[in-house]
Amino acid sequence: MESPQSQWWLAKNGMAEGPLSHQEISNALKSNKISLADYSYSSDEQEWKPLSAWSAFESGAEDGALQPPPAPPVESYSIEPLITNPRLSPMANWICIYTLQISPWLWCLYTISGMISGTTLGENAPLMGVEALGMMFGMLVSLGVTISLFIGGVRLRALSRSGPNIIILSIVVATSVHLLLFLGMMVVVVMTDQNSFASKTVAVDLIDYFVGLVGICESAFLLTAFFWLRRNARFLPLS
């Protein structure tokens, strides 16, 4: 039985609404704003159950604020999110959003901008073929990493323990390959005569600057996600 000082919270699309008194809940039931199938949380028993599962409410409630209850169970959601999971922490959900929605579009952006910008070296440069081969290799690796990140995001959202491991491995592979390609490009630039570089328009330069800025932001997020997963993946509700 609930004590006269018990307070209540209602589950509204994953958020805890309250604290509420018996009278407030009764009024909401009478006005059909809520139903007996809605989930509620008691400050006495400290668990979420449908209103129909609780015994009759006792009148009266404390005026003092109580500690908010934990997040309502997934069963209380009217619509399950498409790319996140309410059981995951905010950072884990941001990783899901990135891997499932942002990363594929960024790969398309990088690919299109690379096709527009072309190679840094001119067509007659001796090492132009090496640069083109490196660009093609980087594009294929990026595609593989994007697919791997998507699979990891799907499994993370499904609360599978393999999800964080796949994402961490994908970040390591992407970082290593792109670092090697960058160093190789620096060697090619040093070995090339200044007259062998291709001329680019202002529009192409602006596209390169924009894509470079986006790449820096993405790299910062990936490094943050890498260290966060290494430290906190064991605390997530994974199986």
Phi, psi and chi 1 to 4 in degrees:
 res  aa     phi    psi   chi1   chi2   chi3   chi4
   1 MET       -  144.7  -66.7  -67.4  -65.5      -
   2 GLU   -82.0  145.0  -61.5   80.7   36.3      -
   3 SER   -78.4  161.8   65.0      -      -      -
   4 PRO   -61.5  -21.4  -23.0   33.5      -      -
   5 GLN   -93.2    6.1  -67.2   79.7   22.1      -
   6 SER   -67.1  148.8   62.7      -      -      -
   7 GLN  -126.6  163.4  -70.7 -174.0  -57.2      -
   8 TRP  -134.5  150.6  -56.1   82.5      -      -
   9 TRP  -127.6  146.3  -75.6  -98.5      -      -
  10 LEU  -110.6  144.1  -67.9  174.8      -      -
  11 ALA   -88.2  119.2      -      -      -      -
  12 LYS  -126.3   97.5  -67.9  -65.6 -175.5 -178.5
  13 ASN    52.9   45.8  -67.0  -34.8      -      -
  14 GLY    87.4   -1.7      -      -      -      -
  15 MET  -111.7  144.7  -59.2  -63.4  -66.5      -
  16 ALA   -90.4  118.4      -      -      -      -
  17 GLU  -103.1  119.6 -179.3  179.5  -65.1      -
  18 GLY   159.2 -169.9      -      -      -      -
  19 PRO   -75.2  150.3   27.0  -33.9      -      -
  20 LEU  -125.5  154.0  -57.3  171.5      -      -
  21 SER   -94.1  171.2   65.1      -      -      -
  22 HIS   -59.0  -41.4  165.9  -91.5      -      -
  23 GLN   -65.6  -39.7 -172.0   61.8   44.3      -
  24 GLU   -64.9  -42.2  -71.1  173.8  -46.5      -
  25 ILE   -66.8  -40.6  -65.2  179.6      -      -
  26 SER   -61.6  -43.2  -61.9      -      -      -
  27 ASN   -62.9  -39.1  -67.3  -21.3      -      -
  28 ALA   -66.4  -36.7      -      -      -      -
  29 LEU   -66.1  -41.5  -75.2  170.4      -      -
  30 LYS   -66.0  -34.6  -67.1  177.8 -179.0  177.7
  31 SER   -89.0    5.9   60.2      -      -      -
  32 ASN    62.9   22.6  -66.0  -36.3      -      -
  33 LYS   -74.7  -28.3  -66.6 -178.7  178.8  179.3
  34 ILE  -133.4  169.9   59.9  174.8      -      -
  35 SER  -129.7  169.3   67.7      -      -      -
  36 LEU   -68.1  -12.9  -69.1  175.1      -      -
  37 ALA   -83.6  -12.4      -      -      -      -
  38 ASP   -68.7  145.3  -70.5  -22.2      -      -
  39 TYR   -81.4  143.4  -84.9   72.7      -      -
  40 SER  -137.7  156.8   58.6      -      -      -
  41 TYR  -123.1  132.2  177.4   91.6      -      -
  42 SER  -102.7  136.5  169.4      -      -      -
  43 SER   -71.1  -14.8   60.0      -      -      -
  44 ASP   -86.6  -56.7  -72.8  -20.9      -      -
  45 GLU   -86.5  -15.8  -62.9 -167.7   21.8      -
  46 GLN    54.6   55.7  -62.7 -177.1   -6.1      -
  47 GLU  -154.3  158.7   63.1  174.0  -40.8      -
  48 TRP   -95.6  129.9  -73.6   96.5      -      -
  49 LYS  -148.6  156.3  -68.0 -166.7  -62.0 -173.4
  50 PRO   -61.1  152.2  -21.5   32.8      -      -
  51 LEU   -57.1  -33.7  -76.3  171.5      -      -
  52 SER   -67.2  -17.9   58.3      -      -      -
  53 ALA   -88.1   -9.6      -      -      -      -
  54 TRP   -89.8  152.5  -67.3  105.8      -      -
  55 SER   -72.9  173.8   57.2      -      -      -
  56 ALA   -57.3  139.1      -      -      -      -
  57 PHE   -71.1  144.2  -63.5  129.7      -      -
  58 GLU   -91.3  145.0  -64.8  -70.3  -16.1      -
  59 SER   -74.8  155.2   59.9      -      -      -
  60 GLY    95.5  149.0      -      -      -      -
  61 ALA  -156.7  154.3      -      -      -      -
  62 GLU   -72.8  150.0  -68.3 -177.0   -3.6      -
  63 ASP   -85.8  -23.5  -66.8  -28.8      -      -
  64 GLY   -71.1  147.0      -      -      -      -
  65 ALA   -75.2  139.6      -      -      -      -
  66 LEU  -107.9  165.2  -61.6 -179.7      -      -
  67 GLN   -65.5  128.7 -175.4   69.0   23.8      -
  68 PRO   -59.3  147.9  -22.5   33.2      -      -
  69 PRO   -75.4  169.9   29.1  -35.6      -      -
  70 PRO   -68.0  174.4   23.8  -34.0      -      -
  71 ALA   -61.6  141.2      -      -      -      -
  72 PRO   -61.3  158.2  -21.3   32.9      -      -
  73 PRO   -68.3  160.6   25.3  -35.1      -      -
  74 VAL   -60.7  -31.3  179.2      -      -      -
  75 GLU   -62.8  -19.1  -68.2   80.1    3.5      -
  76 SER   -82.4   -9.4   66.5      -      -      -
  77 TYR   -74.6  133.4  -79.3   68.7      -      -
  78 SER   -72.7  -37.2   56.1      -      -      -
  79 ILE  -133.7  126.0  -59.5  177.3      -      -
  80 GLU   -76.2  132.3 -174.2  176.7   -3.3      -
  81 PRO   -58.9  149.9  -21.5   32.5      -      -
  82 LEU   -80.4  -39.3  -66.2  176.1      -      -
  83 ILE  -122.3    7.1   57.2  176.6      -      -
  84 THR  -129.6  174.4   59.0      -      -      -
  85 ASN  -136.7  124.1 -168.1  -49.4      -      -
  86 PRO   -64.2  -15.6   20.8  -31.8      -      -
  87 ARG   -82.7  -11.9  -67.0 -175.1  178.6  179.3
  88 LEU   -90.0  157.6  -66.7  174.9      -      -
  89 SER   -72.8  164.3   62.5      -      -      -
  90 PRO   -56.8  -42.8  -27.8   35.5      -      -
  91 MET   -64.4  -41.0 -177.6   59.1 -172.4      -
  92 ALA   -62.5  -38.0      -      -      -      -
  93 ASN   -68.5  -35.9  -82.8  -36.9      -      -
  94 TRP   -64.1  -36.6  -84.4  112.9      -      -
  95 ILE   -64.8  -40.3  -65.0  175.4      -      -
  96 CYS   -61.3  -44.3  -71.0      -      -      -
  97 ILE   -60.9  -42.7  -66.7  172.6      -      -
  98 TYR   -64.9  -49.1  166.1   79.1      -      -
  99 THR   -69.5  -33.7   55.8      -      -      -
 100 LEU   -91.1  -25.9  -61.8  178.4      -      -
 101 GLN  -125.2  -42.6 -167.6  171.5   28.7      -
 102 ILE   -82.9  -45.7  -62.3  178.0      -      -
 103 SER   -57.2  -45.0  179.5      -      -      -
 104 PRO   -60.6  -38.6  -24.4   35.0      -      -
 105 TRP   -69.1  -34.9  -72.8  106.8      -      -
 106 LEU   -66.5  -37.0  -72.8 -178.8      -      -
 107 TRP   -62.4  -42.1 -177.2   84.7      -      -
 108 CYS   -61.2  -41.0  -65.1      -      -      -
 109 LEU   -62.5  -47.1  172.5   65.2      -      -
 110 TYR   -63.2  -40.2  -62.6  148.0      -      -
 111 THR   -66.0  -46.6  -57.4      -      -      -
 112 ILE   -65.0  -43.9  -65.6  174.1      -      -
 113 SER   -65.3  -35.1   64.3      -      -      -
 114 GLY   -65.7  -37.4      -      -      -      -
 115 MET   -68.6  -35.3  -65.0  174.1   62.0      -
 116 ILE   -72.0  -43.2  -65.0  175.3      -      -
 117 SER   -72.7  -35.5  -60.6      -      -      -
 118 GLY    73.9 -163.0      -      -      -      -
 119 THR   -84.5  156.5   58.5      -      -      -
 120 THR   -73.5  -34.3  -56.6      -      -      -
 121 LEU   -88.0  153.9  -57.0  179.9      -      -
 122 GLY   -74.3  170.0      -      -      -      -
 123 GLU   -64.4  -30.3  -64.1 -179.0   -2.7      -
 124 ASN   -91.6    1.1  -61.6  -35.1      -      -
 125 ALA   -69.5  138.2      -      -      -      -
 126 PRO   -60.7  -33.1  -22.0   33.0      -      -
 127 LEU  -100.9   15.4  -62.8  177.8      -      -
 128 MET   -63.6  -36.8 -165.8  -84.3  -69.8      -
 129 GLY   -64.2  -36.5      -      -      -      -
 130 VAL   -64.9  -42.1  175.7      -      -      -
 131 GLU   -65.2  -42.9 -178.5 -170.3    1.5      -
 132 ALA   -62.8  -39.0      -      -      -      -
 133 LEU   -65.5  -40.3 -177.0   62.4      -      -
 134 GLY   -64.3  -40.0      -      -      -      -
 135 MET   -63.1  -42.8  -68.9  177.7   60.3      -
 136 MET   -65.1  -42.1 -178.1   64.4   64.6      -
 137 PHE   -63.2  -43.6  176.7   73.2      -      -
 138 GLY   -63.4  -36.7      -      -      -      -
 139 MET   -65.0  -43.4 -173.5 -177.8  -56.7      -
 140 LEU   -66.9  -40.5  -66.5  176.2      -      -
 141 VAL   -64.1  -41.5  170.6      -      -      -
 142 SER   -62.2  -38.8  -62.9      -      -      -
 143 LEU   -63.8  -44.9  177.0   60.0      -      -
 144 GLY   -62.6  -41.2      -      -      -      -
 145 VAL   -65.9  -39.7  168.8      -      -      -
 146 THR   -62.2  -43.7  -58.6      -      -      -
 147 ILE   -63.7  -42.2  -64.3  174.4      -      -
 148 SER   -64.0  -41.3  179.6      -      -      -
 149 LEU   -63.6  -39.0  -74.3  172.1      -      -
 150 PHE   -62.8  -43.8 -173.7   88.2      -      -
 151 ILE   -63.5  -42.7  -65.0  173.8      -      -
 152 GLY   -62.9  -38.9      -      -      -      -
 153 GLY   -65.4  -39.6      -      -      -      -
 154 VAL   -61.6  -43.5  169.8      -      -      -
 155 ARG   -72.9  -33.9  -63.9 -167.8  176.0 -175.5
 156 LEU   -65.4  -43.1  175.6   60.6      -      -
 157 ARG   -62.6  -32.9 -179.5 -171.7  175.2  -83.0
 158 ALA   -82.0    6.7      -      -      -      -
 159 LEU    63.3   36.2  -56.4 -179.2      -      -
 160 SER   -93.6  136.1  172.6      -      -      -
 161 ARG   -67.6  -19.8 -168.6  164.5  -62.6  -81.9
 162 SER   -74.0  -18.5   61.8      -      -      -
 163 GLY   -58.2  -56.7      -      -      -      -
 164 PRO   -59.3  -35.8  -24.6   34.6      -      -
 165 ASN   -64.6  -41.2  -63.8  -29.2      -      -
 166 ILE   -65.8  -42.2  -65.1  175.3      -      -
 167 ILE   -64.9  -43.3  -65.5  174.3      -      -
 168 ILE   -61.9  -45.2  -70.0  174.0      -      -
 169 LEU   -63.3  -39.5  179.4   60.8      -      -
 170 SER   -63.6  -41.0  -58.3      -      -      -
 171 ILE   -65.4  -40.4  -64.9  174.6      -      -
 172 VAL   -63.2  -45.5  171.1      -      -      -
 173 VAL   -63.5  -45.9  171.0      -      -      -
 174 ALA   -61.8  -43.9      -      -      -      -
 175 THR   -64.7  -43.8  -56.9      -      -      -
 176 SER   -64.6  -47.8  -58.0      -      -      -
 177 VAL   -65.0  -45.6  171.2      -      -      -
 178 HIS   -68.4  -30.8  -76.1   88.9      -      -
 179 LEU   -67.3  -41.7 -178.8   60.2      -      -
 180 LEU   -64.6  -41.3  -70.1  175.7      -      -
 181 LEU   -64.3  -39.1  -70.8  175.0      -      -
 182 PHE   -63.9  -44.6  176.1   77.8      -      -
 183 LEU   -64.4  -39.7  -66.2  176.7      -      -
 184 GLY   -63.7  -38.8      -      -      -      -
 185 MET   -65.3  -37.6 -174.6   61.0 -168.6      -
 186 MET   -63.0  -39.1  -68.6  -62.3   98.5      -
 187 VAL   -64.8  -42.7  173.1      -      -      -
 188 VAL   -62.0  -41.7  171.0      -      -      -
 189 VAL   -64.3  -42.4  169.7      -      -      -
 190 VAL   -64.6  -35.9  171.1      -      -      -
 191 MET   -83.9   -3.1  -63.8  176.5   59.6      -
 192 THR  -102.8  141.3  -57.5      -      -      -
 193 ASP   -70.1  146.6 -176.6   78.2      -      -
 194 GLN   -60.6  -29.4  -64.5  -64.8  -34.0      -
 195 ASN   -76.2   -7.8  -64.0  -34.4      -      -
 196 SER   -91.5   -3.7  -61.8      -      -      -
 197 PHE   -78.0  143.3  -70.8   96.0      -      -
 198 ALA   -78.9  143.6      -      -      -      -
 199 SER   -85.4  142.4   58.4      -      -      -
 200 LYS  -128.2  152.4  -63.8 -175.3  178.5 -177.9
 201 THR   -78.7  168.6   63.1      -      -      -
 202 VAL   -64.6  -37.5  176.4      -      -      -
 203 ALA   -62.0  -42.6      -      -      -      -
 204 VAL   -65.5  -39.3  172.3      -      -      -
 205 ASP   -62.8  -40.4  -73.0  -24.0      -      -
 206 LEU   -64.7  -39.5  -70.1  176.6      -      -
 207 ILE   -62.8  -42.4  -67.2  175.3      -      -
 208 ASP   -63.2  -41.6  -69.5  -19.9      -      -
 209 TYR   -64.2  -43.1  -71.0  140.7      -      -
 210 PHE   -64.3  -46.4  172.6   74.5      -      -
 211 VAL   -64.4  -38.0  172.7      -      -      -
 212 GLY   -63.1  -40.3      -      -      -      -
 213 LEU   -64.8  -42.5 -179.2   60.6      -      -
 214 VAL   -62.6  -40.3  172.4      -      -      -
 215 GLY   -63.5  -37.8      -      -      -      -
 216 ILE   -65.1  -43.8  -68.2  174.6      -      -
 217 CYS   -62.7  -41.6  -64.6      -      -      -
 218 GLU   -65.3  -41.6 -177.7 -173.2   19.5      -
 219 SER   -62.8  -39.8  -60.7      -      -      -
 220 ALA   -63.0  -41.1      -      -      -      -
 221 PHE   -67.1  -41.1  177.6   81.1      -      -
 222 LEU   -63.1  -41.4  -74.4  174.8      -      -
 223 LEU   -65.2  -40.6  -70.2  177.2      -      -
 224 THR   -62.6  -44.0  -57.7      -      -      -
 225 ALA   -63.9  -39.3      -      -      -      -
 226 PHE   -60.2  -53.2  172.7   81.2      -      -
 227 PHE   -68.7  -33.5  -70.6  110.1      -      -
 228 TRP   -66.9  -43.6 -171.9   90.3      -      -
 229 LEU   -66.3  -40.2  -72.9  173.7      -      -
 230 ARG   -60.0  -32.3  -73.0  -69.3  -57.2  -88.3
 231 ARG   -92.3  -33.0 -177.5  173.9 -177.8  179.3
 232 ASN  -117.1   -4.0  -60.4  -75.2      -      -
 233 ALA   -60.1  -34.1      -      -      -      -
 234 ARG   -70.3  -15.6   61.8 -178.4 -178.5  -86.3
 235 PHE   -93.2   -6.7  -58.1  117.1      -      -
 236 LEU   -77.6  152.0  -62.1  175.4      -      -
 237 PRO   -77.5   66.3   29.3  -35.1      -      -
 238 LEU  -103.1  157.0  -52.8  177.4      -      -
 239 SER  -137.7      -   60.9      -      -      -
